[in-house]
Amino acid sequence: EAYYRINEQEQMFAQMVLDRFTRRAEQTPPNIQQWQRPAMNFSGDTICIRRSRPGLDRIMLADSTGHGLAAAICGLPAVDTFFAMCDRNLPVQEIARTINRKLHSILPIGRFVAAALIEVDYQLRRIAVWNGGIPCAMYVDRDGEVKKSFISRSPPLGILPDSDFESTLDYFSWQEGGALVVCSDGVTEASNPDKEPLGLDGVLQAIREAGSLDIQGAITQAVNRHLAG
């Protein structure tokens, strides 16, 4: 009983610290929607948003190996570095490289962080993405049709030494209105009672059904329906 009580107190303290790390950004811009549900008390997934200047958003979706507190702790250096470098207005390529170098030096073998680092420039109508291990990153039009897929071209952060790291970005300029949709494998690998994953096809179907309406809500509902409790 005493051990359980102490463990609960430590978990609450750890959660408070993690929340302060990941919620340092200003209020989420109204054009960005997000949804997270931890598999355990703590989530290995982190969403970081920083408006670097008017008309320019920087976003990071980071997915640490595993679940629970260990996964959450592994993602903290990435979060800290992301915010610090965004505040200095450094390029996304440099942010990705610096996070990789830091994680490679401190994480034990077998621990790494899949991530998508994104820059949205609303004035230039351009999206730039570095994707290392995130299965779903795409721009869809108002009909839910995919106009651009930002596929993973690199291993997750923390695996490669700095000399082998590739920081090239994938660019897309939009002409017509649409939405950028990014999901970790927690969504695509969500399995129903028959152990069938939702998959990218399930995400795309939800987007098409939503059209230009609430895409995030449609994906959330699709995941919950698929999980079937």
C-alpha positions in Angstrom: 0.0 0.0 0.0 2.8 2.4 0.9 4.6 1.6 -2.3 1.5 2.2 -4.4 0.9 5.6 -2.6 4.5 6.7 -3.3 4.4 5.5 -6.9 1.1 7.4 -7.5 2.7 10.6 -6.0 5.8 10.2 -8.2 3.6 9.6 -11.3 1.6 12.8 -10.6 4.8 14.8 -10.1 6.3 13.4 -13.4 3.0 14.2 -15.2 3.1 17.8 -14.0 6.7 18.3 -15.2 6.0 16.7 -18.5 2.9 18.9 -19.0 4.9 22.1 -18.3 7.5 20.9 -20.9 5.1 20.3 -23.6 2.6 23.1 -23.0 5.0 26.0 -23.0 3.8 27.2 -26.3 1.3 30.1 -26.5 -2.3 29.3 -27.1 -2.8 26.9 -30.0 -3.7 28.9 -33.2 -7.4 28.5 -34.1 -6.5 26.9 -37.5 -4.7 24.0 -35.8 -6.6 21.1 -34.2 -5.0 18.2 -32.2 -6.0 15.1 -30.4 -4.1 12.7 -28.2 -5.0 9.7 -26.1 -2.2 8.0 -24.1 -2.1 4.2 -24.2 -1.0 4.4 -20.5 -0.8 7.1 -17.9 1.8 8.9 -20.0 2.0 9.4 -23.8 5.1 8.8 -25.9 3.5 11.2 -28.4 4.1 14.9 -28.2 2.7 17.8 -30.2 4.6 21.1 -30.1 3.4 24.3 -31.8 5.3 27.5 -32.0 4.2 30.6 -34.0 7.7 31.9 -34.9 6.3 35.1 -36.5 2.9 36.3 -37.9 2.2 34.0 -40.9 4.7 31.3 -39.9 4.0 28.2 -37.8 6.4 25.5 -36.7 5.0 22.2 -35.6 6.5 19.0 -34.3 4.8 15.6 -33.9 7.2 13.4 -32.0 6.5 9.7 -31.2 9.0 8.1 -28.7 9.6 4.4 -28.7 7.3 2.4 -26.5 4.6 3.6 -24.0 4.4 5.2 -20.6 6.8 7.3 -18.6 10.0 5.9 -20.2 8.7 7.0 -23.7 7.6 10.4 -22.4 11.1 11.0 -20.8 12.9 10.0 -24.1 10.9 12.7 -25.9 11.8 15.6 -23.5 15.1 16.6 -25.1 13.4 16.8 -28.5 10.7 19.1 -27.0 13.1 21.3 -25.2 15.4 21.7 -28.2 12.4 22.4 -30.6 11.1 25.3 -28.5 14.5 26.8 -27.9 15.5 26.7 -31.5 12.2 28.0 -32.8 12.5 31.0 -30.4 15.8 31.7 -32.1 14.1 31.4 -35.5 16.6 28.8 -36.8 15.9 26.7 -39.9 13.9 23.5 -39.6 16.8 21.5 -41.1 19.0 22.8 -38.3 16.4 22.0 -35.7 16.0 18.4 -36.9 19.8 17.9 -37.0 20.3 19.3 -33.5 17.6 17.2 -32.0 19.0 14.1 -33.7 22.5 14.8 -32.4 21.3 15.3 -28.9 19.1 12.2 -28.8 21.9 10.1 -30.4 24.3 11.1 -27.6 22.0 10.5 -24.6 19.4 7.8 -25.5 20.3 4.1 -24.9 20.3 1.8 -27.9 16.8 0.8 -28.9 15.3 4.1 -27.9 14.6 6.7 -30.5 11.9 9.3 -31.5 10.0 9.2 -34.8 9.1 12.8 -35.7 7.7 15.1 -38.3 9.0 18.7 -38.2 6.8 21.1 -40.1 7.0 24.7 -41.2 3.8 26.3 -42.6 4.3 29.7 -44.3 0.9 31.2 -44.9 2.3 34.2 -46.9 4.2 32.0 -49.3 1.5 29.3 -49.2 4.2 26.7 -48.7 4.7 23.7 -46.4 8.1 22.3 -45.6 8.4 18.9 -43.8 11.2 16.7 -42.4 9.8 13.3 -41.8 11.6 10.6 -39.9 9.3 7.6 -39.2 5.9 9.2 -39.1 3.5 7.1 -41.3 0.9 9.7 -42.1 1.7 13.3 -43.2 -0.2 14.6 -46.2 -2.0 17.6 -47.7 -5.6 17.0 -48.7 -8.0 19.3 -50.7 -11.5 20.2 -49.7 -12.8 17.0 -51.2 -10.5 14.9 -49.0 -8.3 13.9 -51.9 -4.5 13.7 -51.3 -2.6 16.3 -53.1 0.8 15.6 -51.5 2.2 12.9 -49.3 5.2 13.8 -47.2 6.7 10.3 -46.9 9.3 9.3 -44.4 12.7 9.6 -46.1 14.9 9.3 -42.9 15.1 7.0 -39.9 13.7 8.4 -36.6 15.7 10.9 -34.6 18.4 9.5 -32.4 19.4 6.5 -34.6 22.0 8.0 -37.0 25.2 9.8 -36.0 25.5 13.4 -37.1 27.8 12.5 -40.0 25.1 10.2 -41.6 22.1 12.4 -40.8 20.1 13.8 -43.8 18.1 17.0 -43.1 16.6 17.6 -46.5 13.1 19.0 -46.5 10.1 18.0 -48.6 8.2 21.1 -50.0 4.7 21.7 -51.2 3.0 24.9 -52.3 -0.8 24.9 -52.2 -3.0 26.7 -54.7 -6.4 25.8 -53.3 -7.6 25.5 -49.7 -7.1 22.3 -47.8 -5.7 20.7 -44.7 -2.4 19.2 -43.6 -3.1 15.9 -41.7 -0.4 14.3 -39.6 -0.8 11.2 -37.4 1.5 8.9 -35.5 1.3 5.1 -35.7 -0.9 5.2 -32.7 -3.7 6.1 -35.1 -2.7 3.9 -38.1 -1.9 0.9 -35.9 -5.0 1.2 -33.7 -6.5 -2.3 -33.8 -10.0 -3.6 -33.6 -11.0 -6.8 -31.6 -9.9 -8.9 -34.6 -6.4 -7.3 -34.4 -6.9 -5.5 -37.7 -5.2 -2.0 -37.8 -7.1 1.1 -38.9 -4.3 1.8 -41.4 -3.7 4.7 -43.7 -6.8 3.6 -45.7 -9.0 4.1 -42.6 -7.6 7.6 -42.1 -8.2 8.5 -45.7 -11.7 7.2 -45.6 -12.5 9.3 -42.6 -11.0 12.4 -44.3 -13.1 11.9 -47.4 -16.3 11.4 -45.4 -15.5 14.7 -43.5 -14.9 16.7 -46.7 -13.9 20.2 -45.7 -15.6 20.0 -42.4 -14.1 18.7 -39.1 -11.3 16.5 -40.3 -9.7 16.0 -36.9 -13.1 15.0 -35.4 -13.8 12.6 -38.2 -10.4 10.8 -37.7 -11.0 10.7 -33.9 -14.5 9.1 -34.5 -13.0 6.7 -37.0 -10.4 5.5 -34.4 -12.9 5.2 -31.7 -15.3 3.2 -33.9 -12.5 0.9 -35.0 -11.3 0.3 -31.5 -14.9 -0.8 -30.6 -14.3 -0.1 -26.9 
